[in-house]
Structure formats: structure tokens, C-alpha cells
Amino acid sequence: QVQLEDTGGGLVQAGGSLRLSCTASGRTFSNLYMSWFRQNPGKEREFVAAINWSGDRPSYADSVKGRFTISRDNARLMMYLQMNSLKPEDTAVYYCAADFRNMERSTEYRYWGQGTQVTVSS
């Protein structure tokens, strides 16, 4: 069993930055394919970014490419999402997700964090 905890959300002005963190329980962290998703009320969960097991192959949604950076530290059991040049449309609850399979942009990840709210004011 894997438990995820995502933190780091908050209120920021447009153009600002935030860094989200996701920690995972267990010693199998380096075997997890991990991602960030976001969701607003009444809307489908949206893929944001993903990173492979070794951390050398990130992928991004077009809407965040060039502004967000996903990374991981397997030794510390942590994954991060550095968000720069934030826009009001980035406002959402952000979730980290993990699976032992290569899930990429699928929403069928087995493990999810509880979510952290990001609000970007204009």
C-alpha cells in the first residue's frame, strides 16, 4: 500500500510562483510512476505533468509547458511541482498520483493524494 500526501498550495497573485510537494510512504518510491493532476468543481480531472521512475523523462500538458517543472528525489521519497508565471486559470485543487505502471496521462492511477488548493488571483 502506498499513501501520498500533497502539500504546498495557497493563494498567490498572477505571475507568482508556488512549489507543490508530494511525499509517499513505503520503500518502493523509486518504483512509482508519478504525476500531478488538477481539478475544478464540476470539471474533469486534468493532467498537468508526469515523471518516470528515474526522473529523467518529464512530460507536461501544453497549458503548463514552459511554466511548470516536475521533479523527484527518490532518496527523500519526494516529488515536486514548481509552478512559475501562474495564471488565474491555473486555479484548482492539485493532486499527486502514483502507480507502479507507466500511466502517463491516464486518470486511472491507483494512488492519489488528498489534494491541495491553489488559487491564483488576477
A tleap script that builds the chain and sets N, CA, C and O, in Angstrom:
source leaprc.protein.ff14SB
mol = sequence {
  NGLN VAL GLN LEU GLU ASP THR GLY GLY GLY
  LEU VAL GLN ALA GLY GLY SER LEU ARG LEU
  SER CYS THR ALA SER GLY ARG THR PHE SER
  ASN LEU TYR MET SER TRP PHE ARG GLN ASN
  PRO GLY LYS GLU ARG GLU PHE VAL ALA ALA
  ILE ASN TRP SER GLY ASP ARG PRO SER TYR
  ALA ASP SER VAL LYS GLY ARG PHE THR ILE
  SER ARG ASP ASN ALA ARG LEU MET MET TYR
  LEU GLN MET ASN SER LEU LYS PRO GLU ASP
  THR ALA VAL TYR TYR CYS ALA ALA ASP PHE
  ARG ASN MET GLU ARG SER THR GLU TYR ARG
  TYR TRP GLY GLN GLY THR GLN VAL THR VAL
  SER CSER
}
set mol.1.N position { 0.850 -1.194 0.000 }
set mol.1.CA position { 0.000 0.000 0.000 }
set mol.1.C position { 0.886 1.244 0.000 }
set mol.1.O position { 1.904 1.303 0.690 }
set mol.2.N position { 0.481 2.222 -0.780 }
set mol.2.CA position { 1.205 3.484 -0.879 }
set mol.2.C position { 0.276 4.600 -0.438 }
set mol.2.O position { -0.871 4.673 -0.879 }
set mol.3.N position { 0.763 5.451 0.415 }
set mol.3.CA position { -0.002 6.635 0.820 }
set mol.3.C position { 0.731 7.878 0.350 }
set mol.3.O position { 1.944 8.006 0.519 }
set mol.4.N position { -0.026 8.792 -0.242 }
set mol.4.CA position { 0.538 10.032 -0.762 }
set mol.4.C position { 0.002 11.216 0.025 }
set mol.4.O position { -1.162 11.241 0.423 }
set mol.5.N position { 0.857 12.183 0.239 }
set mol.5.CA position { 0.434 13.426 0.879 }
set mol.5.C position { 0.965 14.585 0.055 }
set mol.5.O position { 2.174 14.740 -0.115 }
set mol.6.N position { 0.043 15.399 -0.458 }
set mol.6.CA position { 0.455 16.557 -1.245 }
set mol.6.C position { 0.219 17.835 -0.451 }
set mol.6.O position { -0.813 18.002 0.198 }
set mol.7.N position { 1.188 18.725 -0.516 }
set mol.7.CA position { 1.164 19.970 0.235 }
set mol.7.C position { 1.738 21.095 -0.612 }
set mol.7.O position { 2.300 20.870 -1.684 }
set mol.8.N position { 1.581 22.323 -0.097 }
set mol.8.CA position { 2.226 23.461 -0.732 }
set mol.8.C position { 1.302 24.428 -1.443 }
set mol.8.O position { 1.753 25.457 -1.946 }
set mol.9.N position { 0.025 24.118 -1.493 }
set mol.9.CA position { -0.906 25.025 -2.143 }
set mol.9.C position { -1.076 26.317 -1.369 }
set mol.9.O position { -0.594 26.451 -0.244 }
set mol.10.N position { -1.765 27.263 -1.983 }
set mol.10.CA position { -2.003 28.535 -1.329 }
set mol.10.C position { -2.569 29.544 -2.289 }
set mol.10.O position { -2.969 29.219 -3.407 }
set mol.11.N position { -2.595 30.788 -1.825 }
set mol.11.CA position { -3.103 31.910 -2.615 }
set mol.11.C position { -1.918 32.728 -3.113 }
set mol.11.O position { -1.043 33.103 -2.333 }
set mol.12.N position { -1.895 32.999 -4.399 }
set mol.12.CA position { -0.797 33.748 -4.987 }
set mol.12.C position { -1.344 34.656 -6.075 }
set mol.12.O position { -2.357 34.338 -6.699 }
set mol.13.N position { -0.695 35.762 -6.302 }
set mol.13.CA position { -1.103 36.667 -7.371 }
set mol.13.C position { -0.620 36.151 -8.725 }
set mol.13.O position { 0.364 35.416 -8.814 }
set mol.14.N position { -1.321 36.544 -9.752 }
set mol.14.CA position { -0.920 36.180 -11.103 }
set mol.14.C position { 0.524 36.611 -11.345 }
set mol.14.O position { 0.934 37.712 -10.978 }
set mol.15.N position { 1.281 35.713 -11.971 }
set mol.15.CA position { 2.694 35.966 -12.204 }
set mol.15.C position { 3.604 35.417 -11.123 }
set mol.15.O position { 4.823 35.367 -11.285 }
set mol.16.N position { 3.001 35.008 -10.024 }
set mol.16.CA position { 3.772 34.485 -8.913 }
set mol.16.C position { 4.119 33.019 -9.074 }
set mol.16.O position { 3.868 32.407 -10.112 }
set mol.17.N position { 4.710 32.469 -8.009 }
set mol.17.CA position { 5.187 31.088 -8.029 }
set mol.17.C position { 4.753 30.342 -6.773 }
set mol.17.O position { 4.553 30.935 -5.713 }
set mol.18.N position { 4.614 29.046 -6.918 }
set mol.18.CA position { 4.376 28.136 -5.807 }
set mol.18.C position { 5.099 26.834 -6.107 }
set mol.18.O position { 5.324 26.487 -7.266 }
set mol.19.N position { 5.459 26.119 -5.050 }
set mol.19.CA position { 6.016 24.786 -5.231 }
set mol.19.C position { 5.181 23.790 -4.437 }
set mol.19.O position { 5.035 23.903 -3.220 }
set mol.20.N position { 4.644 22.825 -5.146 }
set mol.20.CA position { 3.894 21.748 -4.512 }
set mol.20.C position { 4.832 20.579 -4.228 }
set mol.20.O position { 5.779 20.322 -4.972 }
set mol.21.N position { 4.548 19.884 -3.142 }
set mol.21.CA position { 5.337 18.720 -2.769 }
set mol.21.C position { 4.419 17.530 -2.574 }
set mol.21.O position { 3.264 17.675 -2.172 }
set mol.22.N position { 4.946 16.354 -2.863 }
set mol.22.CA position { 4.201 15.115 -2.649 }
set mol.22.C position { 5.154 14.114 -2.033 }
set mol.22.O position { 6.213 13.823 -2.589 }
set mol.23.N position { 4.777 13.598 -0.894 }
set mol.23.CA position { 5.585 12.570 -0.259 }
set mol.23.C position { 4.828 11.255 -0.272 }
set mol.23.O position { 3.601 11.235 -0.175 }
set mol.24.N position { 5.557 10.169 -0.390 }
set mol.24.CA position { 4.941 8.851 -0.462 }
set mol.24.C position { 5.500 7.960 0.637 }
set mol.24.O position { 6.691 7.999 0.944 }
set mol.25.N position { 4.632 7.168 1.213 }
set mol.25.CA position { 5.065 6.217 2.230 }
set mol.25.C position { 5.674 4.994 1.561 }
set mol.25.O position { 5.455 4.744 0.376 }
set mol.26.N position { 6.431 4.247 2.327 }
set mol.26.CA position { 6.933 2.986 1.806 }
set mol.26.C position { 8.300 3.110 1.161 }
set mol.26.O position { 8.763 4.206 0.844 }
set mol.27.N position { 8.936 1.963 0.974 }
set mol.27.CA position { 10.285 1.944 0.432 }
set mol.27.C position { 10.298 1.703 -1.064 }
set mol.27.O position { 11.362 1.483 -1.643 }
set mol.28.N position { 9.134 1.740 -1.702 }
set mol.28.CA position { 9.061 1.455 -3.127 }
set mol.28.C position { 8.910 2.705 -3.958 }
set mol.28.O position { 8.465 2.628 -5.103 }
set mol.29.N position { 9.264 3.849 -3.422 }
set mol.29.CA position { 9.050 5.121 -4.089 }
set mol.29.C position { 9.689 5.143 -5.463 }
set mol.29.O position { 9.080 5.633 -6.415 }
set mol.30.N position { 10.898 4.626 -5.589 }
set mol.30.CA position { 11.616 4.698 -6.862 }
set mol.30.C position { 10.970 3.824 -7.931 }
set mol.30.O position { 11.317 3.934 -9.108 }
set mol.31.N position { 10.037 2.960 -7.540 }
set mol.31.CA position { 9.317 2.122 -8.499 }
set mol.31.C position { 8.002 2.739 -8.962 }
set mol.31.O position { 7.280 2.155 -9.770 }
set mol.32.N position { 7.702 3.927 -8.442 }
set mol.32.CA position { 6.430 4.570 -8.745 }
set mol.32.C position { 6.570 5.552 -9.900 }
set mol.32.O position { 7.479 6.383 -9.920 }
set mol.33.N position { 5.662 5.444 -10.856 }
set mol.33.CA position { 5.495 6.453 -11.900 }
set mol.33.C position { 4.558 7.496 -11.322 }
set mol.33.O position { 3.501 7.143 -10.798 }
set mol.34.N position { 4.911 8.770 -11.400 }
set mol.34.CA position { 4.167 9.774 -10.639 }
set mol.34.C position { 3.742 10.945 -11.508 }
set mol.34.O position { 4.373 11.265 -12.515 }
set mol.35.N position { 2.651 11.574 -11.086 }
set mol.35.CA position { 2.083 12.666 -11.870 }
set mol.35.C position { 1.409 13.680 -10.961 }
set mol.35.O position { 1.190 13.451 -9.772 }
set mol.36.N position { 1.091 14.808 -11.577 }
set mol.36.CA position { 0.229 15.813 -10.975 }
set mol.36.C position { -0.983 16.002 -11.877 }
set mol.36.O position { -0.873 16.065 -13.101 }
set mol.37.N position { -2.135 16.090 -11.236 }
set mol.37.CA position { -3.383 16.417 -11.904 }
set mol.37.C position { -4.011 17.599 -11.178 }
set mol.37.O position { -3.605 17.940 -10.067 }
set mol.38.N position { -4.991 18.217 -11.803 }
set mol.38.CA position { -5.735 19.280 -11.145 }
set mol.38.C position { -7.207 19.178 -11.532 }
set mol.38.O position { -7.570 18.597 -12.555 }
set mol.39.N position { -8.037 19.765 -10.675 }
set mol.39.CA position { -9.478 19.659 -10.905 }
set mol.39.C position { -10.198 20.837 -10.287 }
set mol.39.O position { -9.874 21.281 -9.186 }
set mol.40.N position { -11.182 21.336 -11.017 }
set mol.40.CA position { -12.086 22.358 -10.512 }
set mol.40.C position { -13.475 21.757 -10.358 }
set mol.40.O position { -13.799 20.775 -11.026 }
set mol.41.N position { -14.297 22.327 -9.494 }
set mol.41.CA position { -15.649 21.782 -9.269 }
set mol.41.C position { -16.423 21.667 -10.571 }
set mol.41.O position { -16.464 22.602 -11.371 }
set mol.42.N position { -17.033 20.512 -10.772 }
set mol.42.CA position { -17.859 20.292 -11.940 }
set mol.42.C position { -17.088 19.987 -13.201 }
set mol.42.O position { -17.681 19.824 -14.267 }
set mol.43.N position { -15.781 19.906 -13.098 }
set mol.43.CA position { -14.960 19.624 -14.277 }
set mol.43.C position { -14.189 18.330 -14.086 }
set mol.43.O position { -14.000 17.862 -12.964 }
set mol.44.N position { -13.748 17.761 -15.194 }
set mol.44.CA position { -12.961 16.537 -15.127 }
set mol.44.C position { -11.556 16.824 -14.620 }
set mol.44.O position { -11.017 17.922 -14.762 }
set mol.45.N position { -10.994 15.788 -14.023 }
set mol.45.CA position { -9.618 15.920 -13.558 }
set mol.45.C position { -8.702 16.051 -14.783 }
set mol.45.O position { -8.848 15.322 -15.764 }
set mol.46.N position { -7.764 16.989 -14.703 }
set mol.46.CA position { -6.936 17.353 -15.840 }
set mol.46.C position { -5.483 17.010 -15.574 }
set mol.46.O position { -4.949 17.325 -14.511 }
set mol.47.N position { -4.846 16.367 -16.535 }
set mol.47.CA position { -3.425 16.055 -16.424 }
set mol.47.C position { -2.603 17.335 -16.455 }
set mol.47.O position { -2.882 18.253 -17.227 }
set mol.48.N position { -1.571 17.378 -15.591 }
set mol.48.CA position { -0.685 18.532 -15.545 }
set mol.48.C position { 0.730 18.134 -15.957 }
set mol.48.O position { 1.298 18.716 -16.881 }
set mol.49.N position { 1.295 17.143 -15.271 }
set mol.49.CA position { 2.671 16.737 -15.547 }
set mol.49.C position { 2.898 15.339 -15.008 }
set mol.49.O position { 2.216 14.897 -14.083 }
set mol.50.N position { 3.866 14.644 -15.597 }
set mol.50.CA position { 4.217 13.299 -15.151 }
set mol.50.C position { 5.725 13.129 -15.186 }
set mol.50.O position { 6.431 13.838 -15.904 }
set mol.51.N position { 6.200 12.184 -14.405 }
set mol.51.CA position { 7.635 11.919 -14.384 }
set mol.51.C position { 7.875 10.434 -14.194 }
set mol.51.O position { 7.181 9.781 -13.414 }
set mol.52.N position { 8.848 9.905 -14.898 }
set mol.52.CA position { 9.111 8.473 -14.836 }
set mol.52.C position { 9.909 8.128 -13.584 }
set mol.52.O position { 10.215 8.997 -12.767 }
set mol.53.N position { 10.239 6.856 -13.450 }
set mol.53.CA position { 10.814 6.343 -12.221 }
set mol.53.C position { 12.155 6.985 -11.877 }
set mol.53.O position { 12.431 7.289 -10.717 }
set mol.54.N position { 12.980 7.186 -12.897 }
set mol.54.CA position { 14.315 7.734 -12.646 }
set mol.54.C position { 14.330 9.256 -12.676 }
set mol.54.O position { 15.324 9.876 -12.298 }
set mol.55.N position { 13.243 9.858 -13.120 }
set mol.55.CA position { 13.161 11.310 -13.113 }
set mol.55.C position { 13.774 11.997 -14.307 }
set mol.55.O position { 13.904 13.221 -14.307 }
set mol.56.N position { 14.159 11.242 -15.334 }
set mol.56.CA position { 14.820 11.858 -16.481 }
set mol.56.C position { 13.889 12.030 -17.683 }
set mol.56.O position { 14.320 12.419 -18.768 }
set mol.57.N position { 12.626 11.738 -17.471 }
set mol.57.CA position { 11.693 11.850 -18.590 }
set mol.57.C position { 10.392 12.494 -18.130 }
set mol.57.O position { 9.401 11.796 -17.920 }
set mol.58.N position { 10.381 13.819 -17.970 }
set mol.58.CA position { 9.146 14.502 -17.599 }
set mol.58.C position { 8.268 14.740 -18.828 }
set mol.58.O position { 8.755 14.788 -19.957 }
set mol.59.N position { 6.994 14.886 -18.587 }
set mol.59.CA position { 6.080 15.283 -19.654 }
set mol.59.C position { 5.079 16.274 -19.074 }
set mol.59.O position { 4.795 16.247 -17.877 }
set mol.60.N position { 4.543 17.148 -19.925 }
set mol.60.CA position { 3.707 18.242 -19.469 }
set mol.60.C position { 2.491 18.423 -20.372 }
set mol.60.O position { 2.527 18.135 -21.568 }
set mol.61.N position { 1.427 18.906 -19.765 }
set mol.61.CA position { 0.303 19.383 -20.558 }
set mol.61.C position { 0.739 20.652 -21.283 }
set mol.61.O position { 1.565 21.414 -20.779 }
set mol.62.N position { 0.182 20.869 -22.459 }
set mol.62.CA position { 0.554 22.052 -23.229 }
set mol.62.C position { 0.285 23.343 -22.460 }
set mol.62.O position { 1.002 24.331 -22.619 }
set mol.63.N position { -0.744 23.326 -21.636 }
set mol.63.CA position { -1.151 24.540 -20.925 }
set mol.63.C position { -0.143 24.989 -19.876 }
set mol.63.O position { -0.175 26.142 -19.448 }
set mol.64.N position { 0.755 24.093 -19.452 }
set mol.64.CA position { 1.720 24.454 -18.408 }
set mol.64.C position { 3.162 24.363 -18.878 }
set mol.64.O position { 4.081 24.731 -18.145 }
set mol.65.N position { 3.364 23.879 -20.084 }
set mol.65.CA position { 4.719 23.687 -20.602 }
set mol.65.C position { 5.461 25.020 -20.617 }
set mol.65.O position { 4.939 26.036 -21.077 }
set mol.66.N position { 6.687 24.993 -20.105 }
set mol.66.CA position { 7.494 26.211 -20.042 }
set mol.66.C position { 7.295 27.013 -18.774 }
set mol.66.O position { 8.080 27.916 -18.484 }
set mol.67.N position { 6.247 26.698 -18.005 }
set mol.67.CA position { 5.980 27.424 -16.757 }
set mol.67.C position { 6.128 26.518 -15.530 }
set mol.67.O position { 6.555 26.970 -14.467 }
set mol.68.N position { 5.778 25.255 -15.683 }
set mol.68.CA position { 5.830 24.306 -14.571 }
set mol.68.C position { 6.979 23.331 -14.785 }
set mol.68.O position { 7.324 22.995 -15.918 }
set mol.69.N position { 7.569 22.878 -13.672 }
set mol.69.CA position { 8.626 21.877 -13.726 }
set mol.69.C position { 8.338 20.792 -12.697 }
set mol.69.O position { 8.161 21.072 -11.512 }
set mol.70.N position { 8.293 19.553 -13.166 }
set mol.70.CA position { 8.097 18.409 -12.284 }
set mol.70.C position { 9.449 17.780 -12.006 }
set mol.70.O position { 10.292 17.691 -12.899 }
set mol.71.N position { 9.657 17.346 -10.778 }
set mol.71.CA position { 10.920 16.702 -10.423 }
set mol.71.C position { 10.659 15.730 -9.277 }
set mol.71.O position { 9.589 15.741 -8.669 }
set mol.72.N position { 11.632 14.906 -8.999 }
set mol.72.CA position { 11.507 13.955 -7.897 }
set mol.72.C position { 12.866 13.715 -7.261 }
set mol.72.O position { 13.906 13.868 -7.903 }
set mol.73.N position { 12.839 13.340 -5.995 }
set mol.73.CA position { 14.032 12.986 -5.236 }
set mol.73.C position { 13.749 11.634 -4.620 }
set mol.73.O position { 13.099 11.545 -3.578 }
set mol.74.N position { 14.233 10.584 -5.252 }
set mol.74.CA position { 13.922 9.237 -4.785 }
set mol.74.C position { 14.524 8.959 -3.406 }
set mol.74.O position { 13.963 8.185 -2.630 }
set mol.75.N position { 15.642 9.575 -3.104 }
set mol.75.CA position { 16.269 9.354 -1.804 }
set mol.75.C position { 15.414 9.928 -0.673 }
set mol.75.O position { 15.390 9.384 0.432 }
set mol.76.N position { 14.718 11.022 -0.954 }
set mol.76.CA position { 13.876 11.666 0.056 }
set mol.76.C position { 12.406 11.291 -0.076 }
set mol.76.O position { 11.575 11.776 0.693 }
set mol.77.N position { 12.073 10.440 -1.034 }
set mol.77.CA position { 10.690 9.998 -1.241 }
set mol.77.C position { 9.772 11.187 -1.533 }
set mol.77.O position { 8.647 11.253 -1.039 }
set mol.78.N position { 10.266 12.114 -2.337 }
set mol.78.CA position { 9.523 13.340 -2.611 }
set mol.78.C position { 9.396 13.583 -4.104 }
set mol.78.O position { 10.290 13.251 -4.883 }
set mol.79.N position { 8.260 14.172 -4.491 }
set mol.79.CA position { 8.052 14.674 -5.831 }
set mol.79.C position { 7.625 16.130 -5.701 }
set mol.79.O position { 6.983 16.512 -4.722 }
set mol.80.N position { 7.986 16.936 -6.692 }
set mol.80.CA position { 7.707 18.367 -6.624 }
set mol.80.C position { 7.068 18.860 -7.924 }
set mol.80.O position { 7.226 18.262 -8.988 }
set mol.81.N position { 6.347 19.965 -7.800 }
set mol.81.CA position { 5.860 20.681 -8.966 }
set mol.81.C position { 6.149 22.158 -8.729 }
set mol.81.O position { 5.463 22.813 -7.944 }
set mol.82.N position { 7.157 22.675 -9.406 }
set mol.82.CA position { 7.471 24.090 -9.331 }
set mol.82.C position { 6.613 24.814 -10.356 }
set mol.82.O position { 6.688 24.527 -11.550 }
set mol.83.N position { 5.808 25.744 -9.892 }
set mol.83.CA position { 4.869 26.450 -10.754 }
set mol.83.C position { 5.259 27.924 -10.796 }
set mol.83.O position { 5.194 28.620 -9.783 }
set mol.84.N position { 5.657 28.386 -11.951 }
set mol.84.CA position { 6.040 29.781 -12.155 }
set mol.84.C position { 5.071 30.454 -13.117 }
set mol.84.O position { 4.312 29.792 -13.825 }
set mol.85.N position { 5.111 31.772 -13.129 }
set mol.85.CA position { 4.246 32.558 -14.025 }
set mol.85.C position { 2.800 32.088 -13.944 }
set mol.85.O position { 2.147 31.865 -14.964 }
set mol.86.N position { 2.324 31.944 -12.746 }
set mol.86.CA position { 0.977 31.414 -12.535 }
set mol.86.C position { -0.084 32.349 -13.108 }
set mol.86.O position { 0.060 33.571 -13.098 }
set mol.87.N position { -1.151 31.733 -13.604 }
set mol.87.CA position { -2.270 32.450 -14.204 }
set mol.87.C position { -3.543 32.112 -13.435 }
set mol.87.O position { -3.612 31.059 -12.801 }
set mol.88.N position { -4.545 32.977 -13.478 }
set mol.88.CA position { -5.814 32.658 -12.797 }
set mol.88.C position { -6.399 31.331 -13.251 }
set mol.88.O position { -7.032 30.640 -12.454 }
set mol.89.N position { -6.207 30.962 -14.491 }
set mol.89.CA position { -6.741 29.691 -14.972 }
set mol.89.C position { -6.013 28.474 -14.422 }
set mol.89.O position { -6.440 27.343 -14.655 }
set mol.90.N position { -4.929 28.689 -13.703 }
set mol.90.CA position { -4.252 27.582 -13.017 }
set mol.90.C position { -4.930 27.250 -11.682 }
set mol.90.O position { -4.581 26.257 -11.043 }
set mol.91.N position { -5.878 28.059 -11.267 }
set mol.91.CA position { -6.593 27.818 -10.025 }
set mol.91.C position { -7.300 26.476 -10.066 }
set mol.91.O position { -8.059 26.195 -10.993 }
set mol.92.N position { -7.050 25.645 -9.058 }
set mol.92.CA position { -7.641 24.306 -8.995 }
set mol.92.C position { -7.155 23.612 -7.724 }
set mol.92.O position { -6.278 24.111 -7.020 }
set mol.93.N position { -7.737 22.471 -7.454 }
set mol.93.CA position { -7.170 21.558 -6.467 }
set mol.93.C position { -6.185 20.661 -7.209 }
set mol.93.O position { -6.535 20.028 -8.205 }
set mol.94.N position { -4.967 20.616 -6.720 }
set mol.94.CA position { -3.914 19.834 -7.354 }
set mol.94.C position { -3.712 18.529 -6.578 }
set mol.94.O position { -3.650 18.526 -5.348 }
set mol.95.N position { -3.614 17.438 -7.310 }
set mol.95.CA position { -3.456 16.111 -6.728 }
set mol.95.C position { -2.183 15.448 -7.253 }
set mol.95.O position { -1.899 15.499 -8.450 }
set mol.96.N position { -1.433 14.838 -6.369 }
set mol.96.CA position { -0.377 13.961 -6.858 }
set mol.96.C position { -0.953 12.561 -7.009 }
set mol.96.O position { -1.875 12.166 -6.294 }
set mol.97.N position { -0.393 11.829 -7.948 }
set mol.97.CA position { -0.864 10.490 -8.258 }
set mol.97.C position { 0.332 9.592 -8.507 }
set mol.97.O position { 1.387 10.048 -8.948 }
set mol.98.N position { 0.156 8.310 -8.219 }
set mol.98.CA position { 1.261 7.366 -8.377 }
set mol.98.C position { 0.732 5.992 -8.741 }
set mol.98.O position { -0.391 5.621 -8.399 }
set mol.99.N position { 1.573 5.249 -9.446 }
set mol.99.CA position { 1.225 3.875 -9.820 }
set mol.99.C position { 2.518 3.151 -10.154 }
set mol.99.O position { 3.507 3.785 -10.522 }
set mol.100.N position { 2.519 1.866 -10.032 }
set mol.100.CA position { 3.707 1.102 -10.407 }
set mol.100.C position { 3.786 0.887 -11.916 }
set mol.100.O position { 4.834 0.509 -12.441 }
set mol.101.N position { 2.683 1.128 -12.605 }
set mol.101.CA position { 2.662 1.037 -14.062 }
set mol.101.C position { 2.949 2.404 -14.679 }
set mol.101.O position { 2.791 3.436 -14.027 }
set mol.102.N position { 3.363 2.398 -15.914 }
set mol.102.CA position { 3.584 3.627 -16.664 }
set mol.102.C position { 2.231 4.153 -17.122 }
set mol.102.O position { 1.711 3.742 -18.159 }
set mol.103.N position { 1.660 5.076 -16.330 }
set mol.103.CA position { 0.295 5.529 -16.584 }
set mol.103.C position { 0.229 6.778 -17.441 }
set mol.103.O position { -0.799 7.071 -18.051 }
set mol.104.N position { 1.322 7.505 -17.485 }
set mol.104.CA position { 1.407 8.763 -18.240 }
set mol.104.C position { 0.191 9.649 -17.934 }
set mol.104.O position { 0.013 10.070 -16.791 }
set mol.105.N position { -0.652 9.938 -18.945 }
set mol.105.CA position { -1.730 10.918 -18.758 }
set mol.105.C position { -3.071 10.305 -18.388 }
set mol.105.O position { -4.078 11.007 -18.301 }
set mol.106.N position { -3.084 9.011 -18.171 }
set mol.106.CA position { -4.333 8.363 -17.770 }
set mol.106.C position { -4.764 8.832 -16.392 }
set mol.106.O position { -3.921 9.174 -15.563 }
set mol.107.N position { -6.055 8.852 -16.139 }
set mol.107.CA position { -6.570 9.194 -14.813 }
set mol.107.C position { -6.762 7.965 -13.949 }
set mol.107.O position { -7.325 8.062 -12.858 }
set mol.108.N position { -6.308 6.814 -14.411 }
set mol.108.CA position { -6.546 5.560 -13.702 }
set mol.108.C position { -5.421 5.193 -12.741 }
set mol.108.O position { -5.198 4.014 -12.467 }
set mol.109.N position { -4.716 6.189 -12.234 }
set mol.109.CA position { -3.679 5.919 -11.247 }
set mol.109.C position { -4.287 5.247 -10.027 }
set mol.109.O position { -5.422 5.532 -9.646 }
set mol.110.N position { -3.524 4.359 -9.426 }
set mol.110.CA position { -4.042 3.611 -8.278 }
set mol.110.C position { -4.017 4.440 -6.997 }
set mol.110.O position { -4.905 4.309 -6.155 }
set mol.111.N position { -3.011 5.285 -6.849 }
set mol.111.CA position { -2.827 6.011 -5.587 }
set mol.111.C position { -2.932 7.517 -5.830 }
set mol.111.O position { -2.403 8.051 -6.805 }
set mol.112.N position { -3.635 8.182 -4.905 }
set mol.112.CA position { -3.861 9.618 -5.022 }
set mol.112.C position { -3.635 10.304 -3.683 }
set mol.112.O position { -3.917 9.741 -2.625 }
set mol.113.N position { -3.121 11.530 -3.745 }
set mol.113.CA position { -3.076 12.371 -2.568 }
set mol.113.C position { -4.445 12.966 -2.297 }
set mol.113.O position { -5.389 12.768 -3.062 }
set mol.114.N position { -4.537 13.692 -1.202 }
set mol.114.CA position { -5.821 14.253 -0.792 }
set mol.114.C position { -6.136 15.563 -1.499 }
set mol.114.O position { -7.271 16.037 -1.452 }
set mol.115.N position { -5.146 16.147 -2.147 }
set mol.115.CA position { -5.327 17.386 -2.891 }
set mol.115.C position { -4.915 18.604 -2.094 }
set mol.115.O position { -5.048 18.638 -0.870 }
set mol.116.N position { -4.414 19.600 -2.796 }
set mol.116.CA position { -4.034 20.870 -2.180 }
set mol.116.C position { -4.518 22.000 -3.091 }
set mol.116.O position { -4.314 21.973 -4.305 }
set mol.117.N position { -5.163 22.988 -2.477 }
set mol.117.CA position { -5.793 24.060 -3.238 }
set mol.117.C position { -4.770 25.094 -3.677 }
set mol.117.O position { -3.970 25.578 -2.877 }
set mol.118.N position { -4.810 25.420 -4.956 }
set mol.118.CA position { -4.006 26.518 -5.498 }
set mol.118.C position { -4.969 27.565 -6.045 }
set mol.118.O position { -5.809 27.259 -6.890 }
set mol.119.N position { -4.849 28.785 -5.570 }
set mol.119.CA position { -5.699 29.875 -6.028 }
set mol.119.C position { -4.815 31.006 -6.530 }
set mol.119.O position { -3.956 31.510 -5.807 }
set mol.120.N position { -5.038 31.394 -7.772 }
set mol.120.CA position { -4.259 32.465 -8.381 }
set mol.120.C position { -5.195 33.641 -8.632 }
set mol.120.O position { -6.157 33.536 -9.394 }
set mol.121.N position { -4.904 34.738 -7.994 }
set mol.121.CA position { -5.750 35.933 -8.143 }
set mol.121.C position { -5.221 36.818 -9.271 }
set mol.121.O position { -4.019 36.874 -9.533 }
set mol.122.N position { -6.157 37.507 -9.929 }
set mol.122.CA position { -5.763 38.366 -11.061 }
set mol.122.C position { -5.437 39.773 -10.600 }
set mol.122.O position { -5.089 40.625 -11.418 }
savepdb mol mol.pdb
quit
